[in-house]
Amino acid sequence: MTRRRPSSAAAWEWDEGNEGELASHKITPIEVYEVWMEGPLWIPNKRRRSGDWKMLGRTGSGRRLAVVVRFDEDRAVLRAITGWDATPGELSRYFKGDDPRA
């Protein structure tokens, strides 16, 4: 059986828990949607604590984010676990050609 990838997800799951965690990093659900809608880069999460994928991309305003998500293949639903502004290492590895100061 072929595993589905998170890019095939159809919806997001939100509640006070994950919205609050993102808010503590000054990230809104709208920004997460923007990254998702722009066709992010999906990286398997090596740490695999709570989330199994890392979504990397830009918001509509150009903010570069890394968001750890859990992907429920059966329901085709994503759940944001945590996120942060992309680190210098993530910028150099995954945002090639971008100006890291932008």
Summary of the structure (lengths in Angstrom):
residues: 102
radius of gyration: 13.1
end to end distance: 42.1
largest distance: 43.0
contacts: 275
relative contact order: 0.22
helix: 26%
strand: 29%
